[in-house]
Structure formats: structure tokens, C-alpha cells
């Protein structure tokens, strides 16, 4: 009769591999979303420069949703993987608050653009840009 030990070891190895894959998947997904943020932000700014208010509002709303999704893609086990600094996990409430503010900034851009007026749009765009920059300075490694 074969002992269950090899099966147990195999099952544990499979679980560990699945968890590592899930963490890597989260890292890959968040990196893709950050790339999308850059691209969509440029598209949004171009649309707003051309006074395509509806398109700019739609892109800003998508950006707010993307930022909200990002908050779910920093599992503790992905600490040190990718270009994120470890301080994200050490200062999670602050980091999460910055993401919330950025999502709120994009929502403000969307709401302002939907109104069809440019009044207040520069301030909303400056707030979003400032939120991005401050988060990069604090939480993103350059290498």
C-alpha cells in the first residue's frame, strides 16, 4: 500500500504553484492596467482638447473604473514583484486613498465633460495629473 505522503506533497506543490501564478497574474494585470491608464489618459485629453465632450466623459469614466479595479490587484504575496515599491503594502491605507482620489478625479473630469462646458475642466485635469505624479513619486520604482 502506498503512503499518502507523495500525494500530499504533490497537492501542496500544486496549490503553491497556483497561488504564485495568481499573484503573477495580478502583477501582470495591474501592469497592463497602468499602461492602459497612460494610453487612455492621452486619448481622453485629446478628445477634450477637440471639445469631444461625450468621448472625453466616456474615457474619464473608464479611467475611474480602471483605477478602482487596480485596488484589487495588490495581493500581499505580490510584494516585491514588478515595479511597485514595498511601501505600497506598508502604507496601504495611504496608497488606497491615493487611488480613490485618482478615481474621484477621473469621475470629476467625466462629470464636467458631460456638462459640455470646459469650465472647471482644467482644474479637474490638473488634479488627476497631480494625483498620478505624487503616487509615482511615492510608490513606483524606476527599475
DSSP file (Angstrom, degrees, kcal/mol; ACC not computed):
  #  RESIDUE AA STRUCTURE BP1 BP2  ACC     N-H-->O    O-->H-N    N-H-->O    O-->H-N    TCO  KAPPA ALPHA  PHI   PSI    X-CA   Y-CA   Z-CA
    1    1 A X              0   0    0      0, 0.0     2,-0.3     0, 0.0     0, 0.0   0.000 360.0 360.0 360.0 133.8    0.0    0.0    0.0
    2    2 A X        -     0   0    0      1,-0.1     2,-0.1     2,-0.0     0, 0.0  -0.611 360.0-121.1 -84.7 138.6    1.3    3.4   -1.0
    3    3 A X    >   -     0   0    0     -2,-0.3     3,-0.5     1,-0.1     4,-0.4  -0.471  14.7-128.2 -76.5 151.4    1.5    6.1    1.7
    4    4 A X  T 3> S+     0   0    0      1,-0.2     4,-2.5     2,-0.1     5,-0.2   0.538  87.5  95.7 -76.8  -5.0   -0.4    9.3    1.0
    5    5 A X  H 3> S+     0   0    0      1,-0.2     4,-2.7     2,-0.2     5,-0.2   0.909  81.9  48.3 -55.6 -49.6    2.7   11.4    1.7
    6    6 A X  H <> S+     0   0    0     -3,-0.5     4,-2.3     1,-0.2    -1,-0.2   0.882 113.2  49.5 -60.8 -35.8    3.7   11.8   -2.0
    7    7 A X  H  > S+     0   0    0     -4,-0.4     4,-2.5     2,-0.2    -1,-0.2   0.898 110.9  49.5 -68.2 -38.8    0.2   12.8   -2.9
    8    8 A X  H  X S+     0   0    0     -4,-2.5     4,-2.6     2,-0.2    -2,-0.2   0.928 111.4  48.2 -64.5 -45.4    0.1   15.3   -0.2
    9    9 A X  H  X S+     0   0    0     -4,-2.7     4,-2.5     1,-0.2    -2,-0.2   0.914 112.5  49.9 -60.8 -42.9    3.4   16.8   -1.2
   10   10 A X  H  X S+     0   0    0     -4,-2.3     4,-2.1    -5,-0.2    -2,-0.2   0.902 110.6  49.2 -62.5 -41.6    2.1   16.9   -4.8
   11   11 A X  H  X S+     0   0    0     -4,-2.5     4,-2.3     2,-0.2    -2,-0.2   0.910 111.7  48.6 -65.4 -42.2   -1.1   18.6   -3.8
   12   12 A X  H  X S+     0   0    0     -4,-2.6     4,-2.6     1,-0.2     5,-0.2   0.918 111.0  50.5 -63.9 -43.1    0.7   21.2   -1.7
   13   13 A X  H  X S+     0   0    0     -4,-2.5     4,-2.4     1,-0.2    -1,-0.2   0.896 110.1  50.5 -61.6 -39.8    3.1   21.9   -4.6
   14   14 A X  H  X S+     0   0    0     -4,-2.1     4,-2.3     2,-0.2    -1,-0.2   0.904 111.0  48.3 -64.9 -42.2    0.1   22.4   -6.9
   15   15 A X  H  X S+     0   0    0     -4,-2.3     4,-2.5     2,-0.2    -2,-0.2   0.927 111.9  49.0 -64.4 -45.1   -1.6   24.8   -4.5
   16   16 A X  H  X S+     0   0    0     -4,-2.6     4,-2.5     1,-0.2    -2,-0.2   0.909 111.6  49.9 -62.0 -41.9    1.6   26.8   -4.1
   17   17 A X  H  X S+     0   0    0     -4,-2.4     4,-2.4    -5,-0.2    -1,-0.2   0.904 110.5  50.1 -62.7 -41.2    2.1   26.9   -7.9
   18   18 A X  H  X S+     0   0    0     -4,-2.3     4,-2.5     2,-0.2    -2,-0.2   0.906 111.4  48.2 -65.0 -41.3   -1.5   28.1   -8.4
   19   19 A X  H  X S+     0   0    0     -4,-2.5     4,-2.5     2,-0.2    -2,-0.2   0.914 111.7  49.4 -65.2 -42.4   -1.0   30.9   -5.8
   20   20 A X  H  X S+     0   0    0     -4,-2.5     4,-2.6     1,-0.2    -2,-0.2   0.902 112.0  49.1 -63.1 -40.4    2.2   32.0   -7.4
   21   21 A X  H  X S+     0   0    0     -4,-2.4     4,-2.9     2,-0.2    -2,-0.2   0.910 110.0  51.4 -64.7 -41.7    0.5   32.1  -10.8
   22   22 A X  H  X S+     0   0    0     -4,-2.5     4,-2.3     2,-0.2    -2,-0.2   0.910 111.7  47.0 -62.2 -42.0   -2.4   34.1   -9.3
   23   23 A X  H  X S+     0   0    0     -4,-2.5     4,-2.4     2,-0.2    -2,-0.2   0.926 113.5  47.4 -65.4 -43.9    0.0   36.6   -7.8
   24   24 A X  H  X S+     0   0    0     -4,-2.6     4,-2.9     1,-0.2    -2,-0.2   0.892 110.7  53.2 -63.4 -38.2    1.9   36.8  -11.1
   25   25 A X  H  X S+     0   0    0     -4,-2.9     4,-2.9     2,-0.2    -1,-0.2   0.909 108.5  49.5 -62.2 -42.0   -1.3   37.2  -12.9
   26   26 A X  H  X S+     0   0    0     -4,-2.3     4,-2.7     2,-0.2    -2,-0.2   0.909 111.8  48.8 -63.0 -42.0   -2.3   40.1  -10.6
   27   27 A X  H  X S+     0   0    0     -4,-2.4     4,-2.3     2,-0.2    -2,-0.2   0.940 113.8  45.9 -63.2 -47.2    1.0   41.8  -11.2
   28   28 A X  H  X S+     0   0    0     -4,-2.9     4,-2.2     1,-0.2    -2,-0.2   0.914 113.7  49.6 -61.9 -42.5    0.7   41.3  -15.0
   29   29 A X  H  X S+     0   0    0     -4,-2.9     4,-2.5     1,-0.2    -2,-0.2   0.920 111.2  47.8 -65.0 -43.4   -2.9   42.6  -14.9
   30   30 A X  H  X S+     0   0    0     -4,-2.7     4,-2.5     1,-0.2    -1,-0.2   0.889 111.0  51.7 -67.4 -35.4   -2.0   45.7  -12.9
   31   31 A X  H  X S+     0   0    0     -4,-2.3     4,-2.0     2,-0.2    -1,-0.2   0.901 110.9  48.4 -65.2 -38.8    0.9   46.5  -15.1
   32   32 A X  H  X S+     0   0    0     -4,-2.2     4,-2.3     2,-0.2    -2,-0.2   0.900 111.4  50.1 -65.3 -40.3   -1.4   46.2  -18.2
   33   33 A X  H  X S+     0   0    0     -4,-2.5     4,-2.4     2,-0.2    -2,-0.2   0.892 108.3  51.9 -67.1 -38.4   -4.0   48.4  -16.5
   34   34 A X  H  X S+     0   0    0     -4,-2.5     4,-1.8     2,-0.2    -1,-0.2   0.907 110.0  49.9 -63.7 -39.2   -1.3   51.0  -15.6
   35   35 A X  H  X S+     0   0    0     -4,-2.0     4,-2.2     1,-0.2    -2,-0.2   0.910 110.0  50.9 -62.3 -41.5   -0.3   51.0  -19.3
   36   36 A X  H  X S+     0   0    0     -4,-2.3     4,-3.4     1,-0.2     5,-0.3   0.874 104.7  57.8 -63.3 -37.0   -3.9   51.4  -20.3
   37   37 A X  H  X S+     0   0    0     -4,-2.4     4,-2.3     2,-0.2    -1,-0.2   0.936 107.7  46.9 -58.0 -46.1   -4.2   54.4  -17.9
   38   38 A X  H  X S+     0   0    0     -4,-1.8     4,-1.9     2,-0.2    -2,-0.2   0.950 116.7  43.2 -59.9 -50.0   -1.4   56.1  -19.8
   39   39 A X  H  X S+     0   0    0     -4,-2.2     4,-2.1     1,-0.2    -2,-0.2   0.938 116.8  45.0 -64.1 -48.9   -2.9   55.4  -23.2
   40   40 A X  H  X S+     0   0    0     -4,-3.4     4,-2.9     1,-0.2    -1,-0.2   0.836 108.8  57.2 -68.1 -31.8   -6.5   56.3  -22.2
   41   41 A X  H  X S+     0   0    0     -4,-2.3     4,-2.7    -5,-0.3    -1,-0.2   0.929 108.4  47.0 -63.9 -42.7   -5.5   59.4  -20.4
   42   42 A X  H  X S+     0   0    0     -4,-1.9     4,-2.4     2,-0.2    -2,-0.2   0.916 113.1  48.8 -63.1 -42.8   -3.8   60.7  -23.6
   43   43 A X  H  X S+     0   0    0     -4,-2.1     4,-2.5     2,-0.2    -2,-0.2   0.910 112.0  49.4 -62.2 -42.0   -6.9   59.8  -25.6
   44   44 A X  H  X S+     0   0    0     -4,-2.9     4,-2.6     2,-0.2     5,-0.2   0.936 110.9  48.7 -62.0 -47.3   -9.1   61.5  -23.1
   45   45 A X  H  X S+     0   0    0     -4,-2.7     4,-2.4     1,-0.2    -2,-0.2   0.901 111.7  50.0 -61.8 -40.5   -7.0   64.6  -23.1
   46   46 A X  H  X S+     0   0    0     -4,-2.4     4,-1.7     2,-0.2    -1,-0.2   0.923 111.0  49.2 -62.2 -44.8   -7.0   64.7  -27.0
   47   47 A X  H  <>S+     0   0    0     -4,-2.5     5,-3.2     1,-0.2    -2,-0.2   0.914 113.0  46.7 -61.7 -42.8  -10.8   64.3  -27.0
   48   48 A X  H ><5S+     0   0    0     -4,-2.6     3,-1.4     3,-0.2    -1,-0.2   0.869 108.1  55.6 -69.3 -36.1  -11.3   67.1  -24.5
   49   49 A X  H 3<5S+     0   0    0     -4,-2.4    -1,-0.2     1,-0.3    -2,-0.2   0.849 110.1  46.8 -61.6 -33.1   -8.9   69.3  -26.4
   50   50 A X  T 3<5S-     0   0    0     -4,-1.7    -1,-0.3    -5,-0.2    -2,-0.2   0.331 118.3-116.7 -89.7   6.9  -11.1   68.8  -29.5
   51   51 A X  T < 5 +     0   0    0     -3,-1.4     2,-1.5     1,-0.2    -3,-0.2   0.817  63.6 150.5  59.0  34.5  -14.1   69.5  -27.4
   52   52 A X     >< +     0   0    0     -5,-3.2     4,-2.7     1,-0.2     5,-0.2  -0.649  18.8 174.2 -90.4  76.0  -15.5   66.0  -27.9
   53   53 A X  H  >  +     0   0    0     -2,-1.5     4,-2.7     1,-0.2    -1,-0.2   0.870  68.7  49.2 -59.2 -45.7  -17.2   66.1  -24.6
   54   54 A X  H  > S+     0   0    0      2,-0.2     4,-2.5     1,-0.2    -1,-0.2   0.935 113.8  45.9 -63.2 -45.9  -19.1   62.8  -24.7
   55   55 A X  H  > S+     0   0    0      1,-0.2     4,-2.4     2,-0.2    -2,-0.2   0.919 114.1  49.0 -62.6 -43.5  -16.0   60.8  -25.8
   56   56 A X  H  X S+     0   0    0     -4,-2.7     4,-2.3     1,-0.2    -1,-0.2   0.892 111.2  50.2 -61.7 -40.1  -13.9   62.5  -23.1
   57   57 A X  H  X S+     0   0    0     -4,-2.7     4,-2.2    -5,-0.2    -2,-0.2   0.904 110.5  49.6 -65.5 -41.9  -16.5   61.8  -20.5
   58   58 A X  H  X S+     0   0    0     -4,-2.5     4,-2.3     2,-0.2    -2,-0.2   0.930 112.4  46.8 -63.3 -45.6  -16.7   58.1  -21.5
   59   59 A X  H  X S+     0   0    0     -4,-2.4     4,-2.4     1,-0.2    -2,-0.2   0.904 111.4  51.4 -64.2 -40.6  -12.9   57.7  -21.4
   60   60 A X  H  X S+     0   0    0     -4,-2.3     4,-2.1     2,-0.2    -1,-0.2   0.900 109.8  49.8 -63.7 -39.4  -12.7   59.5  -18.0
   61   61 A X  H  X S+     0   0    0     -4,-2.2     4,-2.0     2,-0.2    -2,-0.2   0.903 110.8  49.9 -65.1 -40.6  -15.4   57.2  -16.6
   62   62 A X  H  X S+     0   0    0     -4,-2.3     4,-2.4     1,-0.2    -2,-0.2   0.892 109.4  52.1 -63.0 -39.3  -13.5   54.2  -17.9
   63   63 A X  H  X S+     0   0    0     -4,-2.4     4,-2.4     2,-0.2    -2,-0.2   0.898 107.2  52.0 -64.7 -40.2  -10.3   55.5  -16.3
   64   64 A X  H  X S+     0   0    0     -4,-2.1     4,-2.0     1,-0.2    -1,-0.2   0.916 111.1  47.9 -61.3 -42.8  -12.1   55.8  -12.9
   65   65 A X  H  X S+     0   0    0     -4,-2.0     4,-2.2     2,-0.2    -2,-0.2   0.897 110.2  52.4 -64.5 -40.1  -13.3   52.2  -13.2
   66   66 A X  H  X S+     0   0    0     -4,-2.4     4,-2.0     1,-0.2    -2,-0.2   0.919 109.1  48.9 -62.4 -44.6   -9.7   51.1  -14.1
   67   67 A X  H  X S+     0   0    0     -4,-2.4     4,-1.0     1,-0.2    -1,-0.2   0.901 110.0  51.9 -63.4 -40.4   -8.3   52.8  -11.1
   68   68 A X  H >< S+     0   0    0     -4,-2.0     3,-0.6     1,-0.2     4,-0.3   0.906 109.3  50.2 -62.4 -41.2  -10.9   51.3   -8.8
   69   69 A X  H >< S+     0   0    0     -4,-2.2     3,-1.9     1,-0.2     4,-0.3   0.859  99.8  65.9 -64.2 -35.5  -10.0   47.8  -10.2
   70   70 A X  H >< S+     0   0    0     -4,-2.0     3,-2.0     1,-0.3    -1,-0.2   0.832  87.9  68.0 -56.9 -32.9   -6.3   48.4   -9.6
   71   71 A X  T << S+     0   0    0     -4,-1.0     3,-0.4    -3,-0.6    -1,-0.3   0.745  98.0  52.9 -60.6 -21.7   -7.0   48.5   -5.8
   72   72 A X  T <  S+     0   0    0     -3,-1.9    -1,-0.3    -4,-0.3    -2,-0.2   0.480  95.2  71.5 -90.9  -2.4   -7.8   44.8   -6.0
   73   73 A X  S <  S+     0   0    0     -3,-2.0    -1,-0.2    -4,-0.3   -43,-0.2   0.005  73.1  83.5-109.1  28.4   -4.6   43.8   -7.8
   74   74 A X        +     0   0    0     -3,-0.4    -1,-0.2   -44,-0.0     5,-0.1  -0.486  57.9 178.7-125.3  61.9   -2.0   44.2   -5.0
   75   75 A X    >   -     0   0    0      1,-0.1     3,-2.5   -52,-0.1     4,-0.2  -0.347  39.8-117.5 -62.9 146.8   -2.2   41.0   -3.0
   76   76 A X  G >  S+     0   0    0      1,-0.3     3,-1.7     2,-0.2    -1,-0.1   0.837 113.5  62.4 -52.2 -36.3    0.2   40.8   -0.1
   77   77 A X  G 3  S+     0   0    0      1,-0.3    -1,-0.3     3,-0.0    -2,-0.1   0.573  93.5  63.0 -72.4  -7.3    2.0   37.9   -1.7
   78   78 A X  G X  S+     0   0    0     -3,-2.5     3,-2.3     2,-0.1    -1,-0.3   0.336  71.9 134.3 -96.4   7.8    2.9   40.1   -4.7
   79   79 A X  T <  S+     0   0    0     -3,-1.7     3,-0.1     1,-0.3     7,-0.1  -0.350  75.7  14.4 -56.6 128.4    5.1   42.4   -2.5
   80   80 A X  T 3  S+     0   0    0      4,-0.3     2,-0.4     1,-0.3    -1,-0.3   0.418  99.3 116.7  85.5  -1.8    8.4   43.0   -4.3
   81   81 A X  S X  S-     0   0    0     -3,-2.3     3,-0.5     4,-0.1    -1,-0.3  -0.849  73.5  -2.3-100.4 135.0    7.2   41.7   -7.6
   82   82 A X  T 3  S-     0   0    0     -2,-0.4    61,-0.1     1,-0.2   -54,-0.0  -0.481 112.4 -48.8  85.1-159.7    7.1   44.1  -10.5
   83   83 A X  T 3  S+     0   0    0     -2,-0.1    58,-3.6     2,-0.1     2,-0.3   0.309  96.8 115.6 -99.4   8.5    8.0   47.8  -10.2
   84   84 A X  B <   -A  140   0A   0     -3,-0.5    -4,-0.3    56,-0.2    56,-0.2  -0.594  65.9-122.9 -80.2 137.6    5.8   48.6   -7.2
   85   85 A X    >   -     0   0    0     54,-2.2     3,-1.7    -2,-0.3     4,-0.4  -0.456  17.8-119.8 -75.8 152.5    7.7   49.6   -4.1
   86   86 A X  T >> S+     0   0    0      1,-0.3     4,-1.6     2,-0.2     3,-0.9   0.724 105.5  79.5 -63.6 -20.9    7.2   47.7   -0.9
   87   87 A X  H 3> S+     0   0    0      1,-0.3     4,-2.4     2,-0.2    -1,-0.3   0.723  77.1  73.0 -63.1 -19.5    5.9   50.8    0.7
   88   88 A X  H <4 S+     0   0    0     -3,-1.7     7,-0.3     1,-0.2    -1,-0.3   0.950 105.1  36.8 -56.4 -47.7    2.5   50.2   -1.0
   89   89 A X  H X4 S+     0   0    0     -3,-0.9     3,-0.9    -4,-0.4    -2,-0.2   0.833 116.9  51.9 -76.5 -32.5    1.9   47.3    1.4
   90   90 A X  H 3< S+     0   0    0     -4,-1.6    -1,-0.2     1,-0.2    -2,-0.2   0.795 123.4  30.4 -71.8 -27.3    3.5   49.1    4.4
   91   91 A X  T >X S+     0   0    0     -4,-2.4     4,-2.5    -5,-0.2     3,-0.6  -0.238  77.6 147.5-123.0  41.4    1.3   52.2    3.8
   92   92 A X  H <>  +     0   0    0     -3,-0.9     4,-3.4     1,-0.2     5,-0.3   0.864  68.8  52.7 -52.5 -47.1   -1.8   50.5    2.3
   93   93 A X  H 3> S+     0   0    0      1,-0.2     4,-2.1     2,-0.2    -1,-0.2   0.908 113.2  45.3 -58.4 -39.7   -4.4   53.0    3.6
   94   94 A X  H <> S+     0   0    0     -3,-0.6     4,-2.0     2,-0.2    -1,-0.2   0.934 115.6  46.3 -66.3 -46.0   -2.4   55.9    2.2
   95   95 A X  H  X S+     0   0    0     -4,-2.5     4,-2.1    -7,-0.3    -2,-0.2   0.934 113.4  48.5 -62.6 -46.7   -1.9   54.2   -1.2
   96   96 A X  H  X S+     0   0    0     -4,-3.4     4,-2.4    -5,-0.2    -1,-0.2   0.885 109.7  53.6 -61.6 -38.6   -5.5   53.1   -1.4
   97   97 A X  H  X S+     0   0    0     -4,-2.1     4,-2.5    -5,-0.3    -1,-0.2   0.881 106.8  51.6 -63.0 -38.8   -6.6   56.6   -0.5
   98   98 A X  H  X S+     0   0    0     -4,-2.0     4,-2.3     2,-0.2    -2,-0.2   0.902 109.9  49.0 -65.8 -40.2   -4.5   58.0   -3.4
   99   99 A X  H  X S+     0   0    0     -4,-2.1     4,-2.6     2,-0.2    -2,-0.2   0.904 110.5  51.4 -64.8 -39.8   -6.1   55.5   -5.8
  100  100 A X  H  X S+     0   0    0     -4,-2.4     4,-2.5     2,-0.2    -2,-0.2   0.919 109.9  49.2 -61.8 -43.6   -9.5   56.6   -4.5
  101  101 A X  H  X S+     0   0    0     -4,-2.5     4,-2.5     2,-0.2    -1,-0.2   0.900 110.5  50.8 -62.9 -39.9   -8.7   60.2   -5.1
  102  102 A X  H  X S+     0   0    0     -4,-2.3     4,-2.3     2,-0.2    -2,-0.2   0.925 110.3  48.6 -64.7 -43.5   -7.5   59.5   -8.6
  103  103 A X  H  X S+     0   0    0     -4,-2.6     4,-2.2     1,-0.2    -2,-0.2   0.914 112.1  49.9 -60.6 -41.7  -10.7   57.6   -9.4
  104  104 A X  H  X S+     0   0    0     -4,-2.5     4,-2.4     2,-0.2    -2,-0.2   0.882 108.0  53.7 -63.3 -38.3  -12.6   60.6   -8.0
  105  105 A X  H  X S+     0   0    0     -4,-2.5     4,-2.1     2,-0.2    -2,-0.2   0.917 109.8  46.9 -62.2 -43.5  -10.6   63.0  -10.1
  106  106 A X  H  X S+     0   0    0     -4,-2.3     4,-2.5     2,-0.2    -2,-0.2   0.876 110.7  52.5 -67.2 -35.9  -11.4   61.0  -13.3
  107  107 A X  H  X S+     0   0    0     -4,-2.2     4,-2.8     2,-0.2    -2,-0.2   0.903 108.4  51.0 -64.0 -40.2  -15.1   60.9  -12.2
  108  108 A X  H  X S+     0   0    0     -4,-2.4     4,-2.5     2,-0.2    -2,-0.2   0.898 109.7  50.0 -63.3 -40.4  -15.0   64.7  -11.8
  109  109 A X  H  X S+     0   0    0     -4,-2.1     4,-2.9     2,-0.2     5,-0.2   0.936 111.7  48.8 -62.0 -45.6  -13.5   65.0  -15.3
  110  110 A X  H  X S+     0   0    0     -4,-2.5     4,-2.5     1,-0.2    -2,-0.2   0.935 112.9  46.5 -59.7 -48.2  -16.3   62.8  -16.7
  111  111 A X  H  X S+     0   0    0     -4,-2.8     4,-1.0     1,-0.2    -1,-0.2   0.898 114.3  47.7 -62.9 -41.2  -19.0   64.8  -14.9
  112  112 A X  H ><>S+     0   0    0     -4,-2.5     5,-0.9     1,-0.2     3,-0.5   0.922 112.8  48.0 -66.4 -44.5  -17.5   68.1  -16.1
  113  113 A X  H ><5S+     0   0    0     -4,-2.9     3,-1.8     1,-0.2    -2,-0.2   0.880 105.6  59.1 -65.1 -37.5  -17.1   66.9  -19.7
  114  114 A X  H 3<5S+     0   0    0     -4,-2.5    -1,-0.2     1,-0.3    -2,-0.2   0.796  95.5  64.0 -61.4 -27.0  -20.7   65.6  -19.7
  115  115 A X  T <<5S-     0   0    0     -4,-1.0    -1,-0.3    -3,-0.5    -2,-0.2   0.686 107.3-128.9 -70.9 -15.8  -21.9   69.1  -19.0
  116  116 A X  T < 5S+     0   0    0     -3,-1.8     2,-0.4    -4,-0.4    -3,-0.1   0.650  71.9 108.6  78.4  14.6  -20.5   70.2  -22.3
  117  117 A X      < -     0   0    0     -5,-0.9    -1,-0.3     2,-0.1    -2,-0.2  -0.917  64.0-145.7-123.7 151.3  -18.6   73.0  -20.8
  118  118 A X    >>  +     0   0    0     -2,-0.4     3,-2.1    -3,-0.1     4,-0.6   0.563  62.5 119.7 -89.9  -8.4  -14.9   73.5  -20.3
  119  119 A X  T 34 S+     0   0    0      1,-0.3    -2,-0.1     2,-0.1     0, 0.0  -0.394  87.2   7.4 -60.7 124.8  -15.3   75.4  -17.1
  120  120 A X  T 3> S+     0   0    0     -2,-0.2     4,-2.1     1,-0.0    -1,-0.3   0.278  99.9 107.7  88.1 -10.3  -13.6   73.5  -14.3
  121  121 A X  H <> S+     0   0    0     -3,-2.1     4,-2.7     1,-0.2     5,-0.2   0.904  74.7  53.4 -68.9 -40.5  -12.1   71.0  -16.7
  122  122 A X  H  X S+     0   0    0     -4,-0.6     4,-2.5     1,-0.2    -1,-0.2   0.913 110.5  47.8 -60.1 -41.9   -8.5   72.4  -16.4
  123  123 A X  H  > S+     0   0    0      2,-0.2     4,-2.4     1,-0.2    -1,-0.2   0.921 111.9  49.2 -64.9 -43.6   -8.7   72.1  -12.6
  124  124 A X  H  X S+     0   0    0     -4,-2.1     4,-2.0     1,-0.2    -2,-0.2   0.904 112.9  47.6 -63.4 -40.7  -10.1   68.6  -12.8
  125  125 A X  H  X S+     0   0    0     -4,-2.7     4,-2.6     2,-0.2    -2,-0.2   0.902 111.1  50.9 -66.2 -41.3   -7.3   67.6  -15.2
  126  126 A X  H  X S+     0   0    0     -4,-2.5     4,-2.6    -5,-0.2    -2,-0.2   0.898 108.8  52.4 -62.8 -39.9   -4.6   69.2  -13.0
  127  127 A X  H  X S+     0   0    0     -4,-2.4     4,-2.3     2,-0.2    -1,-0.2   0.924 111.2  46.2 -62.0 -44.4   -5.9   67.3  -10.0
  128  128 A X  H  X S+     0   0    0     -4,-2.0     4,-2.5     2,-0.2    -2,-0.2   0.928 113.5  48.6 -64.3 -45.1   -5.7   64.0  -11.9
  129  129 A X  H  X S+     0   0    0     -4,-2.6     4,-2.5     1,-0.2    -2,-0.2   0.908 112.0  49.4 -61.2 -42.4   -2.2   64.7  -13.2
  130  130 A X  H  X S+     0   0    0     -4,-2.6     4,-2.5     2,-0.2     5,-0.2   0.895 109.7  51.8 -64.7 -40.3   -1.1   65.7   -9.7
  131  131 A X  H  X S+     0   0    0     -4,-2.3     4,-1.9     2,-0.2    -2,-0.2   0.926 111.5  47.0 -62.0 -44.8   -2.5   62.5   -8.2
  132  132 A X  H  X S+     0   0    0     -4,-2.5     4,-2.4     1,-0.2    -2,-0.2   0.950 113.8  47.5 -60.6 -49.5   -0.7   60.4  -10.8
  133  133 A X  H  X S+     0   0    0     -4,-2.5     4,-2.3     1,-0.2    -2,-0.2   0.908 111.5  48.9 -62.1 -44.5    2.6   62.2  -10.3
  134  134 A X  H  X S+     0   0    0     -4,-2.5     4,-1.5     1,-0.2    -1,-0.2   0.871 111.7  49.5 -67.0 -35.2    2.5   62.1   -6.5
  135  135 A X  H  X S+     0   0    0     -4,-1.9     4,-3.1    -5,-0.2     5,-0.3   0.916 110.4  50.3 -69.1 -41.7    1.7   58.4   -6.5
  136  136 A X  H  X S+     0   0    0     -4,-2.4     4,-1.5     1,-0.2    -2,-0.2   0.909 109.3  52.0 -60.8 -41.7    4.5   57.6   -8.9
  137  137 A X  H  < S+     0   0    0     -4,-2.3    -1,-0.2    -5,-0.2    -2,-0.2   0.871 120.5  32.9 -62.8 -36.8    7.0   59.5   -6.7
  138  138 A X  H  < S+     0   0    0     -4,-1.5    -2,-0.2    -5,-0.2    -1,-0.2   0.805 131.0  22.7 -90.9 -31.6    6.0   57.6   -3.6
  139  139 A X  H  < S+     0   0    0     -4,-3.1   -54,-2.2    -5,-0.1     2,-0.5   0.386  97.4  81.8-127.6   4.5    5.1   54.1   -4.8
  140  140 A X  B  <  -A   84   0A   0     -4,-1.5   -56,-0.2    -5,-0.3     2,-0.2  -0.952  60.6-143.0-120.4 128.2    6.7   53.2   -8.1
  141  141 A X        -     0   0    0    -58,-3.6    -2,-0.0    -2,-0.5    -3,-0.0  -0.571  10.6-140.8 -79.9 148.2   10.3   52.0   -8.6
  142  142 A X              0   0    0     -2,-0.2    -1,-0.1     1,-0.2   -59,-0.1   0.626 360.0 360.0 -84.9 -14.0   12.1   53.2  -11.7
  143  143 A X              0   0    0    -60,-0.1    -1,-0.2   -61,-0.1   -61,-0.1   0.335 360.0 360.0-133.6 360.0   13.8   49.9  -12.3
